[in-house]
């Protein structure tokens, strides 16, 4: 069964809280939402995201992302992400299967206006292979053994953070749990050391399904909270994420201190509708 078909049958959970600075707005429990974008095979959704620094409303960057839903139930994602502070340019493409787990991921990074590495990650049953170039331009070819499925590859554009949540357990709202099978293409917080391979220690909490305001109107959104390890051995909340329910389509995010940045949709549109 396709993941989005399975999630479509889950019960609706309404919440009404929104962290300060969130990029959308909740409605009261049971409020009506507009028709969401279609995700039938062949559908393409294009979005532009602005990075707004909360304290001074400064534009920290912008990101363009395109989703194309495929006949096999998966999705192809193309991302062009530009951060002004710090100066980082990320060009990323994904091929996700019907569970929205990665099959292939390509990453190219420019940091401080210089090439900082590239890598093509190919996911196999027992290993992940990566070929590319390091920051010095030298060829790199590595193979990394894996123990269990690769459920997400985070390549550091903000919209790729959603992919960690695709592996979360939606049947346990409010429970914070370490997400196994989530990996990073760089240990650097801004992804400036490609091609690397590091298992993520992020823990994910599914908050619930909310009515979320977008340029397309109110849509149903899955709300997740990413948590990072804390000094006392537990976890502390870092980033709220909203995606079109049952899909990896980004709708909004808010990274708490010290980042204090709101990631807001400037635009989102269906440029090529699919057919059922």
N, C-alpha and C positions, 0 to 999 in steps of 0.2 A: 504494500500500500504506500502511495506517495505521502510524504510527510505532511504536505499542506492539506491533503484529503483527510488525514487522521486528525489534524488539529482543528479542522473545520467542524468536527463533530463534538468538540469539547464544550463544556458548559461555560456560559458567559460569567465573568467575574468583574464587577464594577468596583473601582476605587475612586476616591475623590481628592486625594492628596497630590500635590505637585511641588517638587522642591523649588525653592526660591531661584528664579532665573531660568526655569525650564523653558523649552522652546515651543511648547504647545499649551493648550488649555483643556482641562478636564471639564466634563459636564456632570450634572448631578446624576445619581444612579438611575439607570433606565432611560436616560435622554436619548432621543433619536439621533442617529448618525446618517450622513449622506452615503450614497452608494460608493464603495471603495473601488480603486482601479482594478480592472480585470487582470488576472494572472494566467489566462489560458495560454497554451502554446502559441508562440509567435508574438506575444505581447512584448512591447518594449516600453520601459518607463525611464524617463530621464529626469534627473534632479540636480539642483545646485544648492550647495550648503555654505553658509557663511559662519566663520568662527568669530564670535563676539566676546571680547574680554569683559567680564561682568563689571568690575569696579569702575572702569572709565569708558565703556562702550566702544573701545578701540577694535577695529577689524584686524584680527590676527592672521586670517587666511581665508581661503575659499577652496571649494572642492566640487568637481563635476563627476557624476556617477551615472552609468547607464546599466540597466538590467534588461536581459533578454531571456524570457522563459521558453524552454525548449520542449520538444515533443516527448522526451523521455522523463519529463517531470522535474528536470533540473533547471539551472539558471546560469547564464554567463554574465559576468560583471566586469565592467571596465571603469577605472577610476583615474582621474587626474587631480591630484591634491597639491595645493600650494600653501605652504606656511610662510608667513612673513617674519614671525617671531617664535622660534628661530627660523632662519632661511633654509627651508627644506622643500624640495619638489619630489613628489612620489608618483610614479606611473605604475599602475598595478592592473593585472587582469586575472580573473578567476574563472574556473569551470567547476561548478558544483553539481553533485548528483541529485537524485530525487529526495534524499534525506537532507539536502543542502549541506552536505559534507564535501570538502575539497577533493577534486581529482587532480587538478593542476593549478598552479599559481605562478605568475611571472611578476617580478618586482624590479624596478630600476629607480635608483635614488640619486638625487643631486643635493649636496649639502654645502652651504656657503658658496654656492654658484660653481661648484666643482663636482665632477662625477664621483660618486661615493660607493658604487657597487651595483651589481645586478645578479639576478638568479632566477632560473626556471626550476620550480619545485614540482616533481612528478611523484604522486602518491601511489605506492604499490601495496600489496597485501602485508608484507613483512618489513618493508623498508621505504624510505623516501630518498629519492635521488635529486641532487641539485647541481646544475651546471651554470656557470656565469663568470663574472669577473669581480675581483676585489677592488677596493678603492684606488689601488695603484694601476688598475687596468690589466692585471695578470689573470690568466684563465684559472678557474676554480672548478673542480669536479669532486663531489663528495657523495657518500651514501650513508644514511643514518638509519640504524635499526629502530623499529618501533614495536611496542608491546600493546597491541590493540589498535582499533581504528583511529585514524586521524579525523577528528570531528570539526576542527577549525584551524585555519592558519591566519593569524593576525599580522598584517603587513604594515600597520601603523597609520594609514588614512583613517579618519574618524568613522567612516561608514564601514570599515572592516571590523571595528569593534563589535558590531552587531553579530558577527559570525561566531563569537564565543557563546553568545546567548542561544544560538541554534542547537547547541549541545545540552542546554539546561533542561532540567526536569520541570515541565509545566504542571505536573500533577501535584506538586507540593508548594503552593504559593507561600511565600514568606520564609522558606527554608534556605539558609545560606550553605552552599555546598561547593566544594572544589570540583572544577570541571576537568575531568580526565580526557586526554586526547586533544587538548588545545595547545597550539605551538605558536612561536613567534619567529619571524624572519630576521629579527635583530634584537639583541638584548638591550640596545640603546632605547631610551624612552621615546625617541623620535624616529627610530628606524634607520639610523645613519651608519650602520655597519653591515650591510648586506654583502654576501649571502651567508647568514648564520642559521642555526636551527636550535631553538631552545624551548623546552616545555614550559608553558605558562603556569604560574601559581595563582592565577586569578580564581576567585570563588564567585559564583553567580547566584543571585536571588531573583526568582520570578515574583514580581509584585502582583500582577494581574492584568486583566484586559480593561483598557480605558478608552473613552471617547476623546479623540485628540484632534486639535485644530490644525489644519494644513492649508496651503493655497488652493487645494481642491475641495475644501470644506471639511466637515467633521468626519473622521474615519475611525474605525476600531483599531486600536494599537496594543501590542504586547509591550508591557513596561517591565524592564529588567534593571537590576542594580548590580554593578560590578564592584567587587570588594578585593582589596589588596591586603597581604599579610601585615599585621601590626606588630609592634615591638613586644607585646605581651604574649605573642604566640597565637593570637586570634586573627580576626579580620576587621578591617574598617572600610566603610563605604567610600567609593571614589567617583564612580560615574553612573548616572542614570541614563538609560537608553530606551528609545521607543522605536518600534518597527511595525510595519503593516502586519496585522495579526496573521500568524502562521507562515510568514515569509521573512527573507532577509532584507526587505526593502526599508532603508533608513528613513525615519521621520523626524527624529530630533534626539538631542543628547545634552547633558549638562555635567561637566567635569568639575568636581568640587575643589576646595583649596588643596594645594597651592595653585592649581591651574586656573580655577575660577573662570571657566570659559563656557559659554552657551553656544551650541551648534544648532543653527536654525535653518530651516528650509527657506531659501529665497524663492525657489520655484520647483514645481514637480508637475510633470505632464506625461500623458500616454501618447507617444508619437507613432505607434504602430499597434493597433488593437489586434488581439488574437482571435481565434475562432474555436468554438467548442465542438 
